[in-house]
Amino acid sequence: CREVPAARAVGAEALVDRYSEAVREGIASATEVHGASRLLAELRDRNVPTFINSATPTSALQDAVKARGWDRFVSAALG
């Protein structure tokens, strides 16, 4: 296996960063499942602790939850 020169590694890192940003934007702007926000608000209003769990890395998930405005509804988002 050949080592990748440092300049190419930096280019690969930039591509990964661009891809990650595109995924975050896609998640944040995806069409909501009908009634999801209404359900989360109702659970919050009834003082029901609500959590979002995902295989998405925690920081990216928390960013997506915040971008959708759901951080005001959930107790935690865990990746």
C-alpha positions in Angstrom: 0.0 0.0 0.0 1.4 3.4 -1.0 1.3 6.4 1.3 -0.8 9.4 0.1 1.3 12.6 -0.2 0.4 15.2 2.4 -1.0 17.6 -0.3 -3.4 14.9 -1.5 -4.4 14.1 2.1 -5.4 17.7 2.7 -7.5 17.6 -0.5 -9.2 14.4 0.7 -9.9 16.1 4.1 -11.5 19.1 2.3 -13.7 16.7 0.3 -14.8 14.9 3.5 -15.6 18.3 5.1 -17.6 19.4 2.0 -19.5 16.0 2.0 -20.2 16.3 5.8 -21.6 19.8 5.3 -23.8 18.7 2.4 -25.2 15.9 4.6 -25.9 18.3 7.5 -27.7 20.7 5.2 -29.6 17.8 3.7 -30.8 16.5 7.1 -31.7 20.0 8.2 -33.7 20.8 5.1 -35.4 17.4 4.6 -39.1 17.3 4.6 -40.5 16.7 8.0 -42.6 13.6 8.7 -46.1 15.0 8.9 -47.0 16.0 12.5 -43.5 15.4 14.0 -43.1 19.0 15.3 -46.7 19.0 16.6 -46.1 15.7 18.5 -42.8 16.9 20.0 -44.5 20.1 21.1 -47.4 18.2 22.7 -44.9 15.9 24.5 -43.0 18.9 25.8 -46.2 20.7 26.9 -47.1 17.5 28.9 -43.6 17.4 30.5 -42.7 14.1 28.8 -39.0 13.8 28.5 -38.2 13.2 24.8 -35.0 12.0 23.3 -33.7 11.6 19.7 -31.4 8.7 19.1 -29.5 8.1 15.9 -26.4 6.4 14.4 -25.5 9.9 13.2 -22.5 11.4 15.2 -23.8 13.3 18.2 -22.5 16.7 17.2 -23.9 16.4 13.7 -27.2 15.2 15.1 -27.4 18.0 17.6 -26.7 20.5 14.8 -29.5 19.1 12.8 -31.9 19.1 15.7 -31.1 22.7 16.4 -31.4 23.7 12.7 -34.9 22.2 12.6 -35.8 24.1 15.8 -36.4 20.8 17.7 -33.9 21.6 20.4 -36.7 23.4 22.3 -38.7 20.2 22.3 -36.2 17.4 23.2 -34.3 16.6 26.4 -31.3 15.4 24.4 -30.2 14.2 21.0 -27.8 11.4 21.2 -25.8 9.9 18.3 
